[in-house]
């Protein structure tokens, strides 16, 4: 979905719109799944990266600009725990019980008219 909003900076508001958001690349060089007896499943993703392309535009009382942007996020680490349960009919269900994510580097390239 598009992201639209405004932020207050100094003497005025900055209105922004981010649209046509597309994830163009995802890499999981290190991923593992472990069964934890009596608990469920542990998923660990290490050193992942992703690239996102999007359109953007901003407007203030003084100027406006728009363009394309590429965001590269690297050194992403995710640890997630899932609980597994059987209901009274024997059907399995999985629920996310915890999730921790960190990212190391974010590189943003803006291409605009100005």
KOLKOL-671959 format. One record per residue (C-alpha): residue in three letters; residue number from 1; z, x, y. Coordinates in nm, 4 decimals, m for minus. Layout:
N
PT   kollum   gunu          w          u          v
PT      ALA    NUM          Z          X          Y
...
//
This chain:
114
PT   kollum   gunu          w          u          v
PT      UNK      1     0.0000     0.0000     0.0000
PT      UNK      2    m0.0522     0.0982     0.3619
PT      UNK      3     0.2420     0.2265     0.5668
PT      UNK      4     0.2775     0.0900     0.9192
PT      UNK      5     0.5605     0.1215     1.1670
PT      UNK      6     0.6926     0.2910     1.4776
PT      UNK      7     0.9398     0.5605     1.5681
PT      UNK      8     1.1168     0.6220     1.8975
PT      UNK      9     1.0542     0.9659     2.0476
PT      UNK     10     1.1676     1.0684     2.3936
PT      UNK     11     1.0148     0.8340     2.6498
PT      UNK     12     0.8379     0.5931     2.4179
PT      UNK     13     0.7426     0.4653     2.0792
PT      UNK     14     0.4924     0.6187     1.8422
PT      UNK     15     0.3107     0.3554     1.6390
PT      UNK     16     0.1570     0.4795     1.3165
PT      UNK     17    m0.0544     0.3524     1.0312
PT      UNK     18    m0.1236     0.5386     0.7064
PT      UNK     19    m0.3906     0.3784     0.4905
PT      UNK     20    m0.6221     0.4408     0.1948
PT      UNK     21    m0.3546     0.6451     0.0193
PT      UNK     22    m0.4961     0.8034    m0.2962
PT      UNK     23    m0.3320     1.0431    m0.5394
PT      UNK     24    m0.6169     1.2811    m0.6190
PT      UNK     25    m0.4437     1.5344    m0.8467
PT      UNK     26    m0.1268     1.5554    m1.0561
PT      UNK     27    m0.0143     1.8537    m1.2624
PT      UNK     28     0.2743     1.8681    m1.5103
PT      UNK     29     0.2784     2.2305    m1.6308
PT      UNK     30     0.6215     2.1894    m1.7893
PT      UNK     31     0.7430     1.8600    m1.9374
PT      UNK     32     0.9770     1.7770    m2.2231
PT      UNK     33     1.1292     1.4712    m2.3839
PT      UNK     34     1.4554     1.4933    m2.5785
PT      UNK     35     1.6423     1.2359    m2.7832
PT      UNK     36     2.0116     1.2292    m2.6922
PT      UNK     37     2.2105     1.0760    m2.9822
PT      UNK     38     2.4105     0.7718    m2.8771
PT      UNK     39     2.2634     0.7824    m2.5265
PT      UNK     40     1.8868     0.7558    m2.5212
PT      UNK     41     1.6016     0.9695    m2.3969
PT      UNK     42     1.5969     1.2561    m2.1474
PT      UNK     43     1.2742     1.3398    m1.9641
PT      UNK     44     1.2462     1.6712    m1.7779
PT      UNK     45     0.9434     1.7636    m1.5673
PT      UNK     46     0.9390     2.1082    m1.4107
PT      UNK     47     0.7234     2.2679    m1.1440
PT      UNK     48     0.4947     1.9675    m1.1067
PT      UNK     49     0.2584     1.9177    m0.8147
PT      UNK     50     0.0483     1.6434    m0.6636
PT      UNK     51    m0.2173     1.6031    m0.3983
PT      UNK     52    m0.2469     1.2899    m0.1842
PT      UNK     53    m0.5336     1.2028     0.0524
PT      UNK     54    m0.5022     0.9362     0.3230
PT      UNK     55    m0.6246     0.8056     0.6566
PT      UNK     56    m0.3850     0.8045     0.9507
PT      UNK     57    m0.3710     0.6881     1.3089
PT      UNK     58    m0.1065     0.7096     1.5784
PT      UNK     59    m0.0760     0.5493     1.9190
PT      UNK     60     0.1593     0.6103     2.2091
PT      UNK     61     0.1520     0.4943     2.5688
PT      UNK     62    m0.0227     0.8238     2.6572
PT      UNK     63    m0.2770     0.8790     2.3785
PT      UNK     64    m0.4098     0.7726     2.0427
PT      UNK     65    m0.5609     0.9680     1.7562
PT      UNK     66    m0.6755     0.9154     1.3992
PT      UNK     67    m0.8162     1.1109     1.1099
PT      UNK     68    m0.7761     1.2156     0.7487
PT      UNK     69    m0.4858     1.3975     0.5910
PT      UNK     70    m0.4181     1.5833     0.2687
PT      UNK     71    m0.0611     1.6288     0.1484
PT      UNK     72     0.0134     1.8825    m0.1244
PT      UNK     73     0.3601     1.8611    m0.2802
PT      UNK     74     0.4624     2.1401    m0.5173
PT      UNK     75     0.7664     2.2667    m0.7055
PT      UNK     76     0.8600     1.9103    m0.8000
PT      UNK     77     1.1384     1.8785    m1.0565
PT      UNK     78     1.2363     1.5486    m1.2191
PT      UNK     79     1.5179     1.4733    m1.4621
PT      UNK     80     1.5419     1.1144    m1.5858
PT      UNK     81     1.7720     0.9539    m1.8409
PT      UNK     82     1.6741     0.6365    m2.0236
PT      UNK     83     1.9020     0.4225    m2.2370
PT      UNK     84     1.7545     0.2584    m2.5439
PT      UNK     85     1.8895    m0.0679    m2.6788
PT      UNK     86     1.8042    m0.3143    m2.9522
PT      UNK     87     1.8532    m0.6822    m2.8691
PT      UNK     88     1.9784    m0.9366    m3.1244
PT      UNK     89     1.6203    m0.9986    m3.2443
PT      UNK     90     1.5608    m0.6280    m3.3100
PT      UNK     91     1.3305    m0.5673    m3.0126
PT      UNK     92     1.3786    m0.2368    m2.8356
PT      UNK     93     1.4237    m0.2068    m2.4624
PT      UNK     94     1.4370     0.0993    m2.2396
PT      UNK     95     1.6215     0.1166    m1.9070
PT      UNK     96     1.6283     0.3951    m1.6517
PT      UNK     97     1.9932     0.4958    m1.6109
PT      UNK     98     1.9578     0.7972    m1.3812
PT      UNK     99     1.6875     0.9928    m1.2046
PT      UNK    100     1.6973     1.3061    m0.9923
PT      UNK    101     1.3958     1.4493    m0.8124
PT      UNK    102     1.3598     1.7544    m0.5904
PT      UNK    103     1.0557     1.9069    m0.4261
PT      UNK    104     1.0238     2.2597    m0.2996
PT      UNK    105     0.7168     2.2729    m0.0765
PT      UNK    106     0.5165     2.0180     0.1193
PT      UNK    107     0.1933     2.1224     0.2889
PT      UNK    108     0.0326     1.8693     0.5260
PT      UNK    109    m0.3164     1.9153     0.6660
PT      UNK    110    m0.4162     1.6797     0.9469
PT      UNK    111    m0.7781     1.6432     1.0550
PT      UNK    112    m0.8175     1.4336     1.3678
PT      UNK    113    m1.0288     1.3793     1.6719
PT      UNK    114    m0.7911     1.5658     1.9010
//
